[in-house]
Amino acid sequence: MISDYLQTVDWSRAQFALTAIYHWLFVPLTLGLSVLVAIMETKYYRSGEEFWRRTTRFWMRLFGINFAIGVATGLILEFEFGTNWSNYSYFVGDIFGAPLAVEGIMAFFLETTFIAVMFFGWEKVSRRAHLASTWLTAVGANLSALWILVANAWMQYPVGCTFNLRTVRNEMTSFWEVALSPVALNKFFHTVASSFTLAALFVVGVSAWYLLRGREEKMARRSLAVASAFGFVFAVLTAVTGDKSGAVIARVQPMKLAAMEALYEGTEGAPLTVMGFVSPCGRPDDGPLVRYGIDIPKLLSIMSFRDKNAFVPGIRDLVYGNEERGILSADQKMARGRVVIGELGRYREARDTGDRKAMAAVERKFDPSTPEGEEFLREYFAYFGYGYLESPGQIVPNVPVLFYSFRVMVGAGVLFILLLATVWWLNRRDRLVGKRWLLWTCVWMIPVAYIASQAGWVLTEVGRQPWAIQNLMPVGIAASKIPAGSVGVTFFLFLALFTALFVAEVSILLRQIRLGPERVESPGPETDFRPASAKGREL
């Protein structure tokens, strides 16, 4: 039975990872392209130029193709919490479900309501109303991302909740503490900024393809101007929020930081490894992990704690403890977690036998309003999840995967900043069209943007392992107790379905790009809602 359940856990992890990876192929383009489309339509509204209407409708068509398939994969992802991760859903459903409910009721409703007007209302509503619907669709899409990211951030940094001994569940005590935690806010801004950058690179790449083919040059150059400036701003913002993410991770997930830097021994004035090769084992006893590394002295301490001499704990410190630095070992945390599990068993036994005195004694330990309860929750329940681990080494995630993912993400981010700045400048100086090598670089930068985006999520989710909820619930006990074979079958069904959807989407996108912007008729006088100043200039 234990072996079968472990297989179920592995299959459930694989299925969730598969769904999340495919879903994230569609989401970032949706978030960023919706805003770019709204900006282009704003230009049409202000200028009244038919050119901007035609350009807006072209990029809007590509947005719609991507949006439809993204919704399908996102719905499946949310259903998997109930089917594959029912233990997790029971334990924290009161907290995790709240932002998802807000996302469904407010953001997704807003997005899906106004997207119909955006696509089908060109000749049916005024320009002002249509522009408003386009902006509201973009706002709705990004609000959806906000609440999903709040839910994910809570898994990385559980706050705003308390443990209910009677129901054996975590329950929310402060919605705003959950929504406005430093992890949630920074995760939202970093993820959205990186998504805007990806969308800008998509528009730049497609526009570059038109210039290489000598087609739609006016649309391509104008789109390049908008997207490169937009992308450069948000690529820089991605770097700024990424730096902030490192400082937050250093405080709330130190093992993730140590693993992504392959930092074996904690040190003061820790250097940042720019590049290097990592030992494939990644266990805490293996000795130094990075080979042939190029380091920048003290930079990791500066980025993590804003102090060049700050101590950054390494993998060994976090596994075996560091008494001098006040860091508990994994063994000590496991022992404390087992105390909590023992108290839960004692409470269950007392409840079954009707021993109210014993129940009251345990209840006092879990009551945060009493000094005894406050101390127990801080010193013991904070490590509840460790009680389910079998060995200290389990708290070390896959070091090579994190090390390389981080460097792919950061390296690509630097490249994006340089490329977008160069493209904007050359396009502005009317010197871009002749540089075919640069145009081809823009085209091939589209898949690089997706690789960097996926690397960021690999870093986030693999770095949290073995936790479904940091320190409170290991992945190994979060899964539903269903036959492993059932999850395995659905894994391959989803693999086939998502691959087919992905191939279909790429094929449709490429076909629409080859067709180019449609020829649309100019709106008649009765639908000319330009500002009076614009009409006066035309006269």
Secondary structure, 3 states (H helix, E strand, C coil): CHHHHHHHHHHHHHHHHHHHHHHHHHHHHHHHHHHHHHHHHHHHHHHCCHHHHHHHHHHHHHHHHHHHHHHHHHHHHHHHHHHCCHHHHHHHHHHHHHHHHHHHHHHHHHHHHHHHHHHHCCCCCCHHHHHHHHHHHHHHHHHHHHHHHHHHHHHHCCCCEEEECCCCEEEECCHHHHHCCHHHHHHHHHHHHHHHHHHHHHHHHHHHHHHHHCCCHHHHHHHHHHHHHHHHHHHHHHHHHHHHHHHHHHHHCHHHHHHHCCCCCCEECCCEEEEEEECCCCCCCCCCCEEEEEEECCHHHHHHHCCCCCEECCHHHHHHCEHHHCECCHHHHHHHHHHHHHHHHHHHHHHHHCCHHHHHHHHHHCCCCCHHHHHHHHHCHHHHHHHHCCCHHHHCCCHHHHHHHHHHHHHHHHHHHHHHHHHHHHHHCCCCCCCHHHHHHHHHHHHHHHHHHHHHHHHHHHCCCCEEECCCEEHHHCCCCCCHHHHHHHHHHHHHHHHHHHHHHHHHHHHHHHHCCCCCCCCCHHHCCCCHHHHHHHC
